[in-house]
Amino acid sequence: MAFRLCRLFLSVSFTVTVLLALSAAVTAISAEGWRTPSPGDPERAQIMDALRTELAQFHPHARQMVFVVRELCISSTSGWLSADPRSADGKNSYETVNATLKRHAQRWVVEEIACGEEDCPPGTDAEALRRRVGPKCP
């Protein structure tokens, strides 16, 4: 009888351990590996350069801009960025930029910049773009 109880206890313990391990694995997979590159990380610098390139179409001094990052969250293939651009000397600040990111051939590109105007076409505002990407920022 004691042997059966011990065997039952070990079986239940093993099952609970396996279930906990599976739960942790599912949680990790569902997060899809979202992360935030730290300041100084070459990948973060590449993303900021991609944003400068995109903004250069609209602003003559975009290549010299620095960004105060509000939110940066990337997976292996896509990302979300919200940042406050300002001049390199810190004297000028500009509107917050919200953008979706895509990784193409090991390089990050700005896929779309959110519309910040009052009469934006549906689905182009920051909230809609962020929902489309669905980042799970750490």
Summary of the structure (lengths in Angstrom):
residues: 138
radius of gyration: 22.4
end to end distance: 50.0
largest distance: 83.4
contacts: 351
relative contact order: 0.14
helix: 39%
strand: 27%
